[in-house]
Amino acid sequence: MANAIRVRFCPSPTGNPHVGLVRTALFNWAFARHNQGTFVFRIEDTDAARDSEESYQQLLDSMRWLGFTWDEGPEIGGPHAPYRQSQRMDVYRDVAERLLANGNAYPCYCTAEELDERREAARAAGRPSGYDGHCRDLTAERKQAYEAEGRSHIVRFRMPDEATTFTDLVRGEITVQAENVTDYGIVRANGAPLYTLVNPVDDALMEITHVLRGEDLLSSTPRQIALYKALIELGVAKEIPAFGHLPYVMGEGNKKLSKRDPQASLNLYRERGFLPEGLLNYLSLLGWSFSADQDVFSIEDMVEKFDIADVNANPARFDLKKAESINADHIRLLDVKAFAEACEPWLAAPHANWAPEDFDRAAWEAIAPYAQTRVTVLSDITANVDFLFLKEPVLDEASWAKAMKEGSDALLVTAREKLEAADWNDPESLKNAVLTAGEAHGLKLGKAQAPVRVAVTGRTIGLPLFESLQILGKDKTLARVDAALAKLAG
């Protein structure tokens, strides 16, 4: 039975992928992989005004970057191809015509103005303001009269007159009364099919068994269940899938995270250098947990343990700091070679501010183990190691003012003398040089090393100082101390 599970991820190619969308993809993918099921990737691109080929290609690229392999879908095909809705219009037209023919759907000639007027009257009278069924049972003569007036029509699905009850995989049993789910449009006046039709039709034809989607679509579920029953009558569907509605992802101010929120864009995390594993680990915690005492785990471990029944129905808050912390943990888990390779994009243009010929691979490989323990996202690496490859460090004036207190010039003179005599094959010798220089001026190591760090790296914080000095080399280090002394002398 486990092999029969089929889930789908069906985004629209509009703009940058949203982290909430990624969380939906993750839960579907993990559910399929956990159950040895089929993960179907489908593109909902029926909105020609908003969909774009650029966004479509970006979706495919994002899925690959995240590591989501799909069993059926774009570029690989499958038994239910095509997997782009824009290429399936004939299918939707045929189903709509069959629904009209058997009475499950009907033409609605109401104008927008008439609908607004009747809704307002219903609200004023304290009645539900959904569609009132005005065109539900039009006679042939009335239809002809509307046609003669030149009215266009949409196609509405005829909802049953009884309540709908279903068991949500996340929220348990839900009952919706008939008066709260009125007849709804499935085809526009121009003949274009609406999401309310194409989504269930594709799920039916692609034999989707479980629909895991956002909470915002919960209100449409009774409509889709009714449509499924009609599709079963037509022989289009075999069964009604199980539904599970995933909790909202909340942003600032207890508001649902929207595409317009800066922290919602997947591209932001790619550009900052999040690891796919780190980002997915964090997103998995938005509504699900691995265990009470473990937040960091591999995606393979998540797949092994994932159960949709363990998803929490309560809204989940997006916490950027926690996302960064978990990503940092995943960076630490890489072996040094993998870390060094992952950082490569941030060690070259347009991120790097040094000339390509000044990049020293040996120095990079030597500093990488120390950098790996300090960075939160891979893009942090550029500023952490630039002092190795620049002719002179990028001087942060605030750091200079903080470190170069009265007497710093004398300290640097002593430190230079001690460093010149130190053993540059041993970072501990360099540490002792600065330590003894500090003692000579009544300073502990922490205070003594601050002017040296700023002189050499330009900043008050960074990678382990004495290992950094060793890798930079004696000549460059002493030259930078000299330059700092000249600056202090004015």
C-alpha atoms as one frame of an Amber mdcrd trajectory, in Angstrom:
protein
   0.000   0.000   0.000   2.887   2.357   0.765   3.972   2.255  -2.896   0.561
   3.611  -3.948   1.099   6.977  -2.270   1.268   9.827  -4.762   1.711  13.479
  -3.771   2.208  16.591  -5.836   3.886  19.965  -5.603   2.271  22.417  -7.995
   3.600  25.993  -7.807   2.784  28.838 -10.161   5.780  30.374 -11.968   5.264
  33.918 -10.687   8.225  35.740  -9.189  10.800  34.383  -6.766  10.021  31.163
  -4.868   8.738  31.830  -1.349  10.084  29.991   1.720   6.518  28.986   2.642
   6.254  27.352  -0.769   9.558  25.568  -0.125   8.222  24.280   3.204   5.191
  22.857   1.358   7.474  21.195  -1.200   9.642  19.781   1.606   6.749  18.207
   3.493   5.337  16.664   0.305   8.740  15.391  -0.784   9.599  13.992   2.661
   6.177  12.333   2.905   6.645  10.683  -0.496  10.180   9.539   0.215   9.298
   8.256   3.704   6.512   6.128   2.228   8.387   5.049  -0.897   5.746   6.946
  -2.831   5.754   9.126  -5.941   6.542  12.850  -5.881   4.890  14.643  -8.802
   6.133  18.111  -9.750   3.486  20.036 -11.721   3.502  23.628 -12.961   0.297
  25.662 -12.614   0.868  28.189 -15.403  -2.627  28.982 -16.649  -2.382  32.666
 -15.679  -0.712  34.097 -18.786  -0.701  37.627 -17.328   1.410  36.649 -14.292
   3.338  33.540 -15.297   6.727  33.847 -16.970   9.286  31.537 -18.524  11.967
  33.147 -16.371  10.069  32.229 -13.193   9.508  28.719 -14.546  13.235  28.193
 -15.082  13.903  29.686 -11.647  11.533  27.149 -10.082  13.366  24.257 -11.725
  16.728  25.669 -10.659  15.503  26.143  -7.074  14.189  22.585  -6.873  17.533
  21.236  -8.045  19.474  23.456  -5.606  17.317  22.255  -2.724  17.883  18.640
  -3.735  14.229  17.841  -4.454  14.249  15.093  -7.052  10.885  14.464  -8.704
   9.570  11.210 -10.085   7.241  12.783 -12.643   7.202  16.301 -13.978   8.949
  18.836 -16.210  12.007  17.674 -18.134  11.614  14.025 -17.111   7.997  13.418
 -18.151   5.904  10.567 -16.831   2.707   8.614 -17.510   0.485  11.678 -17.031
   2.388  14.195 -19.163   2.335  17.031 -19.893   2.996  18.468 -16.423   2.466
  22.118 -17.339  -1.168  23.184 -17.139  -0.801  25.571 -20.068  -0.335  22.459
 -22.218  -3.451  20.712 -20.869  -6.233  23.147 -21.857  -8.044  20.599 -24.028
  -8.342  18.333 -20.980 -10.015  21.050 -18.902 -12.398  22.085 -21.688 -13.516
  18.491 -22.130 -14.167  18.003 -18.404 -16.041  21.327 -18.152 -18.296  20.359
 -21.059 -19.032  16.990 -19.464 -19.856  18.641 -16.114 -22.268  20.974 -17.946
 -23.814  18.068 -19.831 -24.607  16.018 -16.730 -25.901  18.970 -14.715 -23.039
  19.243 -12.218 -22.231  22.677 -13.648 -24.271  25.430 -15.264 -23.798  28.746
 -17.085 -24.093  31.858 -14.907 -24.999  35.121 -16.668 -24.915  37.401 -13.606
 -22.946  40.589 -14.093 -20.414  41.783 -11.543 -22.711  44.679 -10.656 -25.672
  42.369 -10.049 -23.583  40.081  -7.888 -22.301  42.991  -5.804 -25.804  44.366
  -5.345 -27.233  41.034  -4.186 -24.301  40.361  -1.868 -24.765  43.765  -0.251
 -28.471  43.102   0.230 -27.731  39.705   1.798 -25.231  41.236   4.211 -27.728
  43.942   5.160 -30.331  41.269   5.887 -27.880  39.209   7.959 -27.762  36.370
   5.429 -24.627  34.652   4.008 -23.256  36.775   1.180 -22.009  34.007  -1.104
 -23.495  33.310  -4.513 -27.282  33.012  -4.183 -27.908  30.470  -6.966 -29.674
  32.972  -9.229 -28.735  31.118 -12.434 -28.867  27.608 -10.964 -32.089  26.518
 -12.608 -32.576  28.850 -15.566 -35.022  27.747 -18.209 -33.848  27.362 -21.786
 -35.896  30.446 -22.679 -34.213  32.545 -19.994 -30.779  31.441 -21.156 -31.705
  32.404 -24.721 -32.885  35.794 -23.502 -29.617  36.450 -21.724 -27.715  35.371
 -24.823 -29.845  37.715 -26.940 -28.906  40.576 -24.595 -25.272  39.842 -25.405
 -24.440  38.668 -21.937 -21.396  36.464 -21.465 -21.381  33.696 -18.902 -19.019
  31.890 -16.605 -19.443  28.239 -15.665 -20.350  27.490 -12.053 -20.129  24.191
 -10.239 -23.346  23.106  -8.512 -22.625  22.413  -4.848 -24.705  19.790  -3.022
 -27.227  20.955  -0.442 -25.712  19.007   2.465 -22.799  19.604   4.809 -19.320
  18.356   3.895 -17.309  16.374   6.444 -13.748  15.224   5.924 -10.772  14.205
   8.064  -7.853  16.536   7.676  -4.510  14.776   8.157  -3.271  17.681  10.279
  -6.435  19.081  11.879  -8.702  16.092  12.349 -12.398  15.971  11.429 -13.845
  19.112   9.861 -17.479  19.772   8.959 -18.571  22.689   6.776 -22.259  23.532
   6.416 -23.746  23.866   2.930 -24.725  27.537   3.359 -21.040  28.399   3.840
 -19.948  26.861   0.537 -21.988  28.170  -2.364 -21.775  27.407  -6.078 -18.464
  28.615  -7.477 -16.886  29.471 -10.816 -14.780  26.917 -12.656 -14.485  28.575
 -16.095 -14.090  32.270 -16.865 -16.310  34.135 -19.315 -13.505  33.996 -21.894
 -13.433  30.195 -21.634 -10.250  30.010 -19.570 -10.422  27.361 -16.818  -9.954
  28.501 -13.234  -7.716  27.018 -10.543 -10.845  25.628  -8.887 -11.253  23.276
 -11.871  -7.770  22.570 -13.168  -6.191  21.691  -9.838  -8.650  18.918  -8.865
  -8.864  17.642 -12.450  -5.104  17.248 -12.660  -4.956  15.664  -9.208  -7.640
  13.202 -10.322  -6.005  12.319 -13.640  -2.572  12.040 -12.040  -4.060   9.771
  -9.336  -2.849  11.924  -6.445  -3.645  10.177  -3.165  -2.620  12.852  -0.647
  -2.914  16.631  -1.015  -0.617  18.435   1.445  -0.941  22.182   1.036  -1.142
  25.494   2.860  -3.801  26.368   5.408  -4.973  29.225   3.183  -6.523  26.636
   0.850  -8.511  24.902   3.594 -11.700  26.817   2.779 -11.685  25.454  -0.783
 -11.560  21.808   0.314 -15.358  21.232   0.566 -15.685  22.566  -2.981 -12.987
  20.236  -4.231 -14.473  17.223  -2.476 -17.815  17.913  -4.175 -16.062  18.285
  -7.520 -14.202  15.022  -6.935 -17.498  13.223  -6.438 -18.688  14.608  -9.758
 -15.416  13.594 -11.419 -15.822  10.070 -10.073 -19.283   9.967 -11.708 -17.661
  10.977 -15.002 -14.913   8.373 -14.661 -12.246  11.080 -14.488 -11.325  10.392
 -10.838 -10.967   7.086  -9.029 -11.141   8.384  -5.447 -11.078  11.485  -3.297
  -7.556  12.165  -2.004  -6.753  12.681   1.663  -6.172  16.334   2.522  -3.694
  17.801   5.001  -3.453  21.552   5.514  -0.095  22.827   6.736   0.105  25.681
   9.272   0.717  29.268   8.273   4.274  30.570   8.379   4.121  33.836  10.308
   6.413  36.826   9.871   6.727  40.059  11.813   3.782  41.292  13.856   1.869
  37.992  13.856   1.128  38.388  10.149   1.293  35.618   7.602   4.641  35.694
   5.813   3.890  37.025   2.339   5.869  37.194  -0.897   6.426  40.883  -0.231
   8.298  40.234   3.025  12.063  40.525   2.404  12.794  37.397   4.437  10.336
  35.347   2.373  12.406  35.063  -0.806  14.318  31.828  -1.351  16.822  33.744
  -3.482  17.786  35.813  -0.448  19.008  32.689   1.343  20.857  31.384  -1.696
  22.577  34.734  -2.182  23.586  34.925   1.485  25.102  31.469   1.328  22.706
  29.284   3.248  23.366  25.596   2.680  20.327  23.800   1.232  20.598  21.323
   4.118  20.614  24.103   6.695  17.664  25.963   5.202  15.578  22.805   4.782
  16.410  21.685   8.325  15.074  24.992   9.639  11.985  25.031   7.398  11.110
  21.511   8.521  10.758  22.884  12.064   7.991  25.251  10.950   5.165  22.980
  11.995   7.051  19.742  12.686   9.767  18.600  15.069  12.365  15.873  14.892
  12.445  15.354  18.647  12.020  17.366  21.832  15.765  17.835  22.287  17.203
  17.881  18.759  16.840  20.691  16.229  19.768  19.887  13.934  19.551  16.819
  11.715  20.157  15.685   8.157  17.433  15.660   5.525  17.915  11.890   5.293
  17.125  11.615   8.994  14.064  13.818   8.516  12.769  11.610   5.702  13.231
   8.511   7.840  11.182  10.013  10.671   8.651  12.240   8.884   4.980  11.552
   9.554   2.277  13.982   8.457   0.334  13.107  11.615   3.104  14.804  13.629
   2.605  18.183  11.915   1.258  20.810  14.300  -1.804  22.765  13.163  -0.754
  25.956  14.983   0.902  28.772  13.009   4.699  28.626  12.921   6.815  31.756
  13.360   9.741  32.352  11.025  12.797  33.194  13.146  15.726  34.370  11.039
  18.198  34.120  13.928  17.323  30.482  14.500  17.533  29.786  10.773  21.035
  31.269  10.739  22.053  29.305  13.842  20.935  26.007  12.322  22.684  26.851
   9.068  25.877  27.565  11.021  25.597  24.133  12.627  25.354  22.526   9.190
  28.428  24.469   8.042  30.358  23.028  11.007  29.248  19.515  10.017  30.895
  19.735   6.576  34.346  18.292   6.141  36.894  21.043   5.522  37.278  20.252
   1.822  33.517  20.442   1.245  33.372  23.707   3.184  36.202  25.198   1.142
  34.492  24.207  -2.112  31.137  25.574  -0.938  32.775  28.961  -0.260  34.301
  29.262  -3.741  31.551  31.517  -5.211  32.191  34.089  -2.465  35.950  34.134
  -3.119  35.589  35.517  -6.633  33.820  38.369  -8.421  31.370  39.925  -7.857
  31.681  39.150  -4.139  35.449  39.391  -3.709  37.032  42.847  -3.551  40.509
  41.643  -4.489  42.027  41.041  -7.904  41.774  37.405  -9.097  45.566  37.173
  -9.383  45.927  38.123  -5.696  43.918  35.119  -4.505  46.290  32.669  -2.797
  44.802  29.191  -2.798  47.354  27.841  -0.325  46.494  30.618   2.111  42.782
  29.950   1.622  43.172  26.239   2.304  45.224  27.020   5.412  42.659  29.491
   6.835  39.541  27.470   5.868  39.466  25.257   9.016  39.487  28.364  11.237
  36.920  30.170   9.097  34.575  27.192   9.197  34.120  27.569  12.950  33.195
  31.252  12.691  30.863  31.875   9.736  27.078  31.701   9.935  26.400  31.835
   6.202  28.904  31.269   3.406  28.824  34.897   2.293  30.433  35.803   5.638
  33.651  34.326   4.334  34.506  37.242   2.029  34.952  39.836   4.770  36.583
  37.288   7.090  39.477  36.444   4.756  39.874  39.549   2.577  42.892  40.681
   4.626  44.822  37.727   3.171  44.354  38.761  -0.454  44.204  42.567  -0.420
  47.275  44.752  -0.809  46.180  46.455   2.411  43.262  45.668   4.723  39.880
  47.345   4.445  40.042  49.662   7.417  36.872  50.017   9.441  37.169  53.475
  11.007  34.924  52.527  13.946  37.188  49.557  14.664  40.246  51.789  14.401
  38.818  54.302  16.861  37.836  51.533  19.267  41.209  49.752  19.227  43.700
  52.583  18.884  43.573  54.114  22.346  46.219  56.341  23.887  49.455  54.409
  24.083  48.601  52.068  21.193  51.557  53.381  19.208  54.005  52.377  21.940
  52.335  48.993  22.267  52.583  48.398  18.515  56.275  49.309  18.523  56.936
  46.705  21.220  54.671  44.127  19.587  56.517  44.599  16.284  59.841  43.944
  17.979  58.549  40.798  19.665  56.864  39.539  16.474  59.987  40.074  14.408
  61.906  37.829  16.813  59.133  35.189  17.068  58.987  31.743  15.461  56.585
  32.203  12.535  56.100  28.475  12.148  54.271  28.414  15.483  51.116  30.511
  16.184  51.749  30.018  19.907  55.043  31.896  19.535  53.198  34.790  17.882
  50.687  34.784  20.727  53.476  34.932  23.289  55.059  37.825  21.405  51.894
  39.928  21.699  51.296  38.726  25.258  54.719  39.852  26.431  54.365  43.136
  24.557  51.110  43.732  26.396  52.661  42.877  29.771  55.389  45.415  29.098
  52.667  48.064  28.869  50.493  46.771  31.694  47.904  45.180  29.396  46.369
  41.713  29.299  46.335  39.777  26.033  42.793  40.807  25.064  43.644  44.508
  25.228  47.081  44.055  23.701  45.963  42.119  20.632  43.202  44.563  19.623
  45.536  47.170  18.024  47.498  44.389  16.304  44.315  42.849  14.881  43.034
  46.164  13.526  46.425  47.032  12.069  46.650  43.720  10.240  43.003  42.891
   9.347  41.255  46.272   9.594  38.642  44.980  12.061  38.300  44.342  15.790
  36.726  40.912  15.331  37.577  38.075  12.984  39.247  34.712  12.693  41.758
  33.463  15.301  44.399  36.165  15.252  47.685  34.316  15.612  46.823  31.629
  13.076  45.774  34.471  10.752  49.106  36.246  11.229  51.018  33.056  10.508
  49.092  32.428   7.294  49.434  36.075   6.183  53.177  35.818   6.753  55.852
  37.748   8.602  56.643  40.333   5.935  53.045  41.401   5.276  52.178  41.423
   8.966  55.097  43.661   9.927  54.452  45.953   6.953  50.876  46.470   8.136
  51.995  47.204  11.681  54.372  49.794  10.214  51.530  51.321   8.206  49.403
  51.567  11.344  52.212  53.249  13.219  52.580  55.772  10.387  48.831  56.476
  10.513  48.998  56.966  14.272  51.933  59.342  13.846  49.740  61.377  11.497
